[in-house]
Amino acid sequence: MYAGSQSAAIANHSESVLAARTRIVSRLFDQVNDMADIGVSAIMGQIPAYAARDESFYADVHDQLAQLCRAGLGALLEDRKVTAGDFAHIRRAAARRARAGLTLMDYINAFRLGQQALWKSLMNYAGDSEDDREAALSMVVPLNRYCDLISTQAANAYLEFQQYQSENGTGSRELLDALLGGTLPDRGPQLSLAHGFGLGVEPDAPMVVVTAAVLDMHGTDTDAMHLTSAALARIGVNGLRTLAGSHHSEVVAIPALGRHGSTDDLCERLRATREKLLAAGIRLAIGVSPVVHRIADLPRAHQESRSALDLLPEDGGVMSLPHLTPFRYLMLRADDTARHLVDPRIAALLSEDGSRGGVLAATIRAFAAADMNLREAADALCIHHNTAKYRLGRIQEMTGRNPRGISDLIDLLVAIELHGNRSARR
């Protein structure tokens, strides 16, 4: 189910066995809530820490067990691999269990009891015929793999969040507020805590502010905010811990880059973190401020990281201001008025060129990057010099702008950026 296709595993079975398998799994799928009832009853009866909770907690456990059963049985029915979307809810549930104060041993034990409920139901719905027995046996390996997978995912998510809780308590939240206000505590536990995050240890040490907004958040999605905070706390470069936590409706982190850290490394980690949370059903827009060297500059950096969010498309992403030129930043900030000022002939060229692969726009960019050296631009594009020359002539013919003139070249480059930004935001 997880490591390899089901088709290869069941190809040697007869049609009658396959039919029995489908029948058993279908019946189980229809009885998912009953299986969850059995699992919850076992968990509450054998794990005191679970039994001492309220009805809303029991309902949450029941819902998680039902989702896990649906995901595993659904993959069997559809003869496909389990995907990240099938267990996206696990990370959120793990955060809730850690936040509730349950031990990892109790949490994993609850998973084991839930899995036992699935196996008991499987055995109950499998008949005594040879086909039924063979069908039940054919599901042992894929279901075991699935159970191992979700247990591992759950344990990892639990440990990550538990570590975040231990390192980012009330003192960390107070420190974050102080730093975003431009103040470094001058003594006591707060100063030691800041030093533990690599902040304020050396004068002029580089740092940035990262602001993450959870997209499509309905009301107060505490799970998403907590998981995002825990994930950003693990993005530190050079082995440094990162101060991170909720700040109003967003999550803010202040990574210290250290002597040898770079925003390239940081942004690579941020993109990986975003993909990881996306698999858990959490979609983020992440803005990274320019590098600052003074605590007093952190409030400005925070505002700049928030403004970077406005430059991202609707589906989010990572926008790193240190990697933008002023020209590129201005183009991303341009409004509809700027687009309306583009010469209609240039706009028409770009629309037509876009439908044909964008070769003319690429030629203009390459020509500018080569300091208007046509031969170097042709080499960069891996085309013949005469082809590049023809393209520039075609651009001039269609737009009335000569790319060899600096003023006209700037107009063309601006129009290309504005056209590309509009297409990216659709």
C-alpha positions as CSV (number, residue, x, y, z in Angstrom):
1,M,0.0,0.0,0.0
2,Y,2.8,2.4,0.9
3,A,6.0,0.7,-0.6
4,G,4.8,-0.4,-4.0
5,S,1.6,-0.9,-5.9
6,Q,-1.2,-3.2,-4.8
7,S,-1.5,-4.6,-8.3
8,A,1.8,-6.4,-8.1
9,A,0.9,-7.9,-4.7
10,I,-2.4,-9.3,-5.8
11,A,-1.8,-10.1,-9.4
12,N,-1.5,-13.8,-8.7
13,H,-4.8,-14.2,-6.9
14,S,-7.9,-15.6,-8.6
15,E,-10.9,-13.5,-9.5
16,S,-12.9,-15.1,-6.7
17,V,-10.2,-14.1,-4.1
18,L,-10.1,-10.6,-5.5
19,A,-13.9,-10.4,-5.3
20,A,-13.8,-11.6,-1.7
21,R,-11.2,-9.0,-0.9
22,T,-13.2,-6.2,-2.4
23,R,-16.3,-7.4,-0.5
24,I,-14.5,-7.5,2.8
25,V,-12.9,-4.1,2.5
26,S,-16.1,-2.5,1.3
27,R,-18.0,-3.9,4.3
28,L,-15.2,-2.6,6.6
29,F,-15.3,0.8,4.9
30,D,-19.0,1.1,5.6
31,Q,-18.4,0.2,9.3
32,V,-15.6,2.6,10.0
33,N,-17.5,4.4,12.8
34,D,-18.1,1.0,14.5
35,M,-14.4,0.2,14.3
36,A,-13.6,3.6,15.8
37,D,-16.1,2.9,18.6
38,I,-14.2,-0.4,19.3
39,G,-10.9,1.4,19.3
40,V,-12.0,4.3,21.5
41,S,-13.5,1.8,24.0
42,A,-10.2,-0.1,24.2
43,I,-8.1,3.1,24.5
44,M,-10.3,4.5,27.3
45,G,-10.3,1.2,29.1
46,Q,-6.6,0.6,29.0
47,I,-4.9,4.0,29.1
48,P,-5.9,6.0,32.2
49,A,-4.5,9.3,30.8
50,Y,-7.0,9.0,28.0
51,A,-9.9,7.9,30.2
52,A,-9.5,11.0,32.4
53,R,-10.6,13.4,29.6
54,D,-13.9,14.9,28.6
55,E,-16.4,14.0,25.9
56,S,-14.9,16.5,23.3
57,F,-11.6,14.7,23.7
58,Y,-13.2,11.3,23.2
59,A,-14.9,12.6,20.0
60,D,-11.6,13.9,18.7
61,V,-9.9,10.5,19.2
62,H,-12.9,8.8,17.6
63,D,-12.7,11.1,14.6
64,Q,-8.9,10.5,14.2
65,L,-9.4,6.7,14.3
66,A,-12.2,6.9,11.8
67,Q,-10.0,9.0,9.4
68,L,-7.1,6.6,9.7
69,C,-9.3,3.6,8.9
70,R,-10.9,5.4,5.9
71,A,-7.5,6.3,4.5
72,G,-6.1,2.8,4.7
73,L,-9.2,1.0,3.5
74,G,-9.8,3.5,0.8
75,A,-6.3,2.9,-0.6
76,L,-7.0,-0.8,-0.6
77,L,-10.3,-0.3,-2.4
78,E,-8.8,1.9,-5.0
79,D,-5.7,-0.2,-5.4
80,R,-3.3,2.7,-5.0
81,K,-0.5,3.9,-2.8
82,V,-1.3,5.9,0.3
83,T,-0.5,9.6,-0.3
84,A,0.5,12.4,2.0
85,G,-3.1,13.7,1.8
86,D,-4.4,10.5,3.4
87,F,-2.7,11.2,6.7
88,A,-2.5,15.0,6.6
89,H,-4.6,15.1,9.8
90,I,-2.1,13.1,11.8
91,R,0.3,16.0,12.4
92,R,-2.5,18.2,13.7
93,A,-3.8,15.4,16.0
94,A,-0.2,14.8,17.3
95,A,0.0,18.5,18.2
96,R,-3.3,18.3,20.1
97,R,-2.1,15.2,22.1
98,A,1.2,16.8,23.0
99,R,-0.5,20.0,24.0
100,A,-2.9,18.0,26.1
101,G,0.1,16.7,28.1
102,L,-0.2,13.0,27.0
103,T,3.1,11.1,27.1
104,L,4.5,9.7,23.8
105,M,4.2,6.2,25.3
106,D,0.4,6.6,25.8
107,Y,0.0,8.2,22.4
108,I,1.7,5.4,20.6
109,N,-0.1,2.8,22.7
110,A,-3.4,4.4,21.6
111,F,-2.3,3.9,18.0
112,R,-1.6,0.3,18.7
113,L,-5.1,-0.3,20.2
114,G,-6.7,1.5,17.3
115,Q,-4.8,-0.8,14.9
116,Q,-6.0,-3.9,16.9
117,A,-9.6,-2.7,16.4
118,L,-9.0,-2.7,12.6
119,W,-7.5,-6.2,12.7
120,K,-10.4,-7.6,14.8
121,S,-12.9,-6.1,12.4
122,L,-11.1,-7.6,9.5
123,M,-11.2,-11.0,11.0
124,N,-14.9,-10.7,11.9
125,Y,-15.9,-9.7,8.4
126,A,-13.8,-12.3,6.7
127,G,-15.7,-15.5,6.2
128,D,-14.6,-19.1,6.6
129,S,-14.3,-19.9,3.0
130,E,-10.9,-20.5,1.4
131,D,-11.3,-17.4,-0.8
132,D,-12.1,-15.3,2.3
133,R,-9.1,-16.6,4.2
134,E,-6.8,-16.0,1.2
135,A,-8.2,-12.5,0.7
136,A,-7.7,-11.6,4.4
137,L,-4.1,-12.8,4.2
138,S,-3.4,-10.7,1.1
139,M,-4.2,-7.6,3.1
140,V,-1.8,-8.4,6.0
141,V,1.3,-6.9,4.4
142,P,-0.2,-3.7,3.0
143,L,-2.1,-3.0,6.2
144,N,1.0,-3.6,8.3
145,R,3.0,-1.2,6.1
146,Y,0.2,1.4,6.5
147,C,0.1,1.0,10.3
148,D,3.9,1.3,10.5
149,L,3.8,4.4,8.3
150,I,1.1,6.3,10.3
151,S,2.7,5.3,13.6
152,T,6.0,6.7,12.5
153,Q,4.4,9.9,11.1
154,A,2.5,10.4,14.4
155,A,5.5,9.8,16.6
156,N,7.7,12.2,14.6
157,A,5.1,14.9,14.6
158,Y,4.5,14.5,18.4
159,L,8.2,14.7,19.2
160,E,8.7,17.8,17.0
161,F,5.9,19.6,18.7
162,Q,6.9,18.5,22.2
163,Q,10.4,19.8,21.6
164,Y,8.9,23.1,20.4
165,Q,6.8,23.3,23.6
166,S,9.8,22.7,25.8
167,E,12.0,25.3,24.1
168,N,9.3,28.0,23.4
169,G,7.4,28.6,26.6
170,T,6.0,31.7,28.1
171,G,9.5,33.2,28.4
172,S,10.0,32.8,24.6
173,R,6.8,34.5,23.8
174,E,7.7,37.5,26.0
175,L,11.2,37.6,24.4
176,L,9.7,37.6,20.9
177,D,7.4,40.5,21.8
178,A,10.4,42.4,23.2
179,L,12.6,41.8,20.2
180,L,9.9,42.8,17.7
181,G,9.6,46.0,19.8
182,G,13.3,46.6,19.2
183,T,14.5,45.8,22.7
184,L,17.0,43.2,23.9
185,P,16.7,42.4,27.7
186,D,19.9,43.6,29.3
187,R,20.1,41.0,32.1
188,G,18.5,37.9,33.7
189,P,16.8,34.8,32.2
190,Q,15.4,36.7,29.2
191,L,18.9,37.7,28.0
192,S,20.2,34.2,28.5
193,L,17.2,32.9,26.5
194,A,18.0,35.3,23.7
195,H,21.6,34.1,23.6
196,G,20.4,30.6,23.4
197,F,18.7,31.5,20.1
198,G,21.9,33.1,18.9
199,L,20.4,36.6,19.3
200,G,22.4,39.5,20.9
201,V,25.5,37.3,21.4
202,E,27.8,39.3,19.1
203,P,27.4,42.9,17.9
204,D,26.4,43.3,14.2
205,A,25.5,39.6,13.9
206,P,23.2,39.0,10.9
207,M,19.6,38.0,11.4
208,V,16.2,38.2,9.6
209,V,12.6,38.2,10.5
210,V,10.3,35.6,9.0
211,T,6.5,36.1,9.0
212,A,4.2,33.2,8.0
213,A,0.5,33.6,7.3
214,V,-1.7,30.5,7.3
215,L,-3.9,30.7,4.3
216,D,-7.6,29.5,4.2
217,M,-7.7,29.6,8.0
218,H,-11.2,29.5,9.3
219,G,-11.6,31.3,12.6
220,T,-8.8,30.5,15.1
221,D,-7.1,27.4,13.7
222,T,-4.9,26.8,16.7
223,D,-3.6,23.5,15.4
224,A,-2.3,25.2,12.2
225,M,-0.7,28.1,14.2
226,H,1.0,25.8,16.7
227,L,2.3,23.4,14.0
228,T,3.6,26.3,11.9
229,S,5.3,27.8,15.0
230,A,6.9,24.4,15.8
231,A,8.1,24.0,12.2
232,L,9.6,27.5,12.0
233,A,11.4,26.8,15.3
234,R,13.4,24.1,13.4
235,I,14.6,26.2,10.4
236,G,17.8,27.5,12.1
237,V,21.1,27.5,10.1
238,N,24.5,26.5,11.5
239,G,22.8,24.4,14.2
240,L,21.2,27.4,15.9
241,R,17.8,27.2,17.5
242,T,15.2,29.7,16.1
243,L,12.9,31.8,18.2
244,A,9.4,31.4,16.8
245,G,5.8,31.8,18.0
246,S,2.4,33.2,17.3
247,H,2.2,37.0,17.0
248,H,-1.4,38.3,16.6
249,S,-2.8,36.4,13.6
250,E,0.6,35.3,12.1
251,V,3.6,33.2,13.1
252,V,6.9,35.1,13.4
253,A,10.4,33.7,13.7
254,I,13.7,35.5,14.1
255,P,16.5,33.2,12.8
256,A,20.1,34.2,13.7
257,L,22.2,33.5,10.6
258,G,25.5,33.2,12.5
259,R,28.9,33.9,11.0
260,H,28.6,31.5,8.1
261,G,24.8,31.3,7.6
262,S,23.2,32.6,4.5
263,T,19.7,33.5,3.4
264,D,20.0,30.9,0.6
265,D,20.3,28.1,3.2
266,L,17.5,29.6,5.2
267,C,15.1,30.0,2.3
268,E,15.8,26.4,1.2
269,R,14.8,25.3,4.6
270,L,11.7,27.5,4.5
271,R,10.6,26.0,1.2
272,A,11.1,22.5,2.5
273,T,9.1,23.4,5.7
274,R,6.3,24.8,3.6
275,E,6.1,21.6,1.6
276,K,6.0,19.5,4.7
277,L,3.2,21.5,6.2
278,L,1.3,21.5,2.9
279,A,1.3,17.7,3.2
280,A,-0.5,18.3,6.6
281,G,-3.1,20.4,4.9
282,I,-1.5,23.7,6.1
283,R,-0.9,26.2,3.3
284,L,1.5,29.1,4.1
285,A,2.6,32.4,2.7
286,I,6.1,33.2,4.0
287,G,7.9,36.5,3.9
288,V,11.6,37.0,4.7
289,S,13.0,40.4,5.6
290,P,16.3,41.9,4.5
291,V,19.2,41.0,6.7
292,V,19.6,43.3,9.7
293,H,22.4,43.6,12.2
294,R,20.9,45.5,15.2
295,I,18.1,44.5,17.5
296,A,16.7,48.1,17.1
297,D,16.1,47.3,13.4
298,L,14.0,44.2,14.1
299,P,10.6,46.2,14.1
300,R,11.4,47.5,10.6
301,A,12.5,44.0,9.5
302,H,9.2,42.6,10.8
303,Q,7.2,45.1,8.8
304,E,9.2,44.4,5.7
305,S,8.7,40.6,6.1
306,R,4.9,41.3,6.4
307,S,5.0,43.5,3.3
308,A,6.7,40.6,1.4
309,L,3.5,38.5,1.9
310,D,1.7,41.0,-0.4
311,L,4.1,40.0,-3.2
312,L,3.1,36.4,-3.2
313,P,0.3,34.8,-5.4
314,E,-2.9,33.6,-3.8
315,D,-1.6,30.1,-3.2
316,G,1.3,31.4,-1.1
317,G,5.0,30.5,-1.3
318,V,8.2,32.0,0.0
319,M,9.1,35.6,-0.8
320,S,12.7,36.5,0.2
321,L,13.4,40.2,0.1
322,P,17.2,39.7,0.3
323,H,17.0,37.9,-3.1
324,L,15.1,40.7,-4.8
325,T,16.7,43.6,-6.7
326,P,15.1,47.0,-6.2
327,F,13.9,46.8,-9.8
328,R,12.2,43.4,-9.2
329,Y,10.7,44.6,-6.0
330,L,9.2,47.7,-7.6
331,M,7.8,45.6,-10.4
332,L,6.1,43.2,-7.9
333,R,4.6,46.2,-6.1
334,A,3.3,47.8,-9.2
335,D,-0.5,48.4,-9.4
336,D,-3.0,48.2,-12.2
337,T,-2.2,51.8,-13.2
338,A,1.4,50.9,-14.0
339,R,0.1,48.1,-16.2
340,H,-2.3,50.4,-18.0
341,L,0.7,52.7,-18.8
342,V,2.4,49.9,-20.9
343,D,2.3,50.7,-24.6
344,P,-0.5,48.6,-26.1
345,R,1.9,47.5,-28.9
346,I,4.3,46.0,-26.3
347,A,1.4,44.4,-24.4
348,A,0.2,42.8,-27.7
349,L,3.6,41.5,-28.4
350,L,4.0,39.9,-25.0
351,S,0.5,38.3,-25.2
352,E,1.3,36.8,-28.6
353,D,4.8,35.8,-27.6
354,G,3.5,34.2,-24.4
355,S,1.3,31.9,-26.4
356,R,4.3,30.8,-28.5
357,G,6.7,30.0,-25.6
358,G,8.0,33.5,-24.7
359,V,11.1,33.4,-26.9
360,L,11.0,37.1,-27.7
361,A,10.7,38.1,-24.0
362,A,13.6,35.7,-23.2
363,T,15.7,37.3,-25.9
364,I,15.1,40.8,-24.5
365,R,16.1,39.6,-21.0
366,A,19.2,37.8,-22.3
367,F,20.2,40.9,-24.3
368,A,19.9,43.1,-21.2
369,A,21.8,40.6,-19.1
370,A,24.6,40.5,-21.7
371,D,25.0,44.3,-21.4
372,M,23.4,44.6,-24.9
373,N,26.0,42.4,-26.5
374,L,24.0,40.5,-29.1
375,R,26.6,37.7,-29.6
376,E,26.8,36.9,-25.9
377,A,23.0,37.0,-25.6
378,A,22.8,34.5,-28.5
379,D,25.3,32.2,-26.8
380,A,23.4,32.4,-23.6
381,L,20.2,31.4,-25.4
382,C,22.0,28.7,-27.4
383,I,20.8,30.2,-30.7
384,H,22.6,31.5,-33.8
385,H,23.7,35.2,-33.8
386,N,21.5,35.8,-36.8
387,T,18.4,34.4,-35.1
388,A,18.9,36.7,-32.1
389,K,19.4,39.6,-34.6
390,Y,16.2,38.7,-36.3
391,R,14.3,38.5,-33.0
392,L,15.4,42.0,-32.0
393,G,14.3,43.3,-35.4
394,R,10.9,41.6,-35.0
395,I,10.5,43.2,-31.6
396,Q,11.3,46.7,-33.0
397,E,8.9,46.1,-35.9
398,M,6.0,45.1,-33.7
399,T,6.5,47.6,-30.8
400,G,8.2,50.6,-32.4
401,R,10.8,50.3,-29.6
402,N,14.5,49.7,-30.4
403,P,16.0,47.2,-27.9
404,R,19.4,48.7,-28.6
405,G,18.4,52.0,-27.0
406,I,18.6,52.0,-23.2
407,S,15.3,53.9,-22.7
408,D,13.4,51.6,-25.0
409,L,15.1,48.5,-23.5
410,I,14.0,49.6,-20.0
411,D,10.4,50.1,-21.2
412,L,10.5,46.6,-22.7
413,L,11.9,45.0,-19.5
414,V,9.4,46.8,-17.3
415,A,6.5,45.6,-19.5
416,I,7.9,42.0,-19.4
417,E,8.0,42.0,-15.6
418,L,4.6,43.5,-15.2
419,H,3.1,41.0,-17.7
420,G,4.8,38.1,-15.9
421,N,3.6,39.2,-12.5
422,R,0.0,39.6,-13.7
423,S,0.1,36.0,-15.2
424,A,1.6,34.6,-12.0
425,R,-1.1,36.1,-9.7
426,R,-4.1,34.8,-11.8
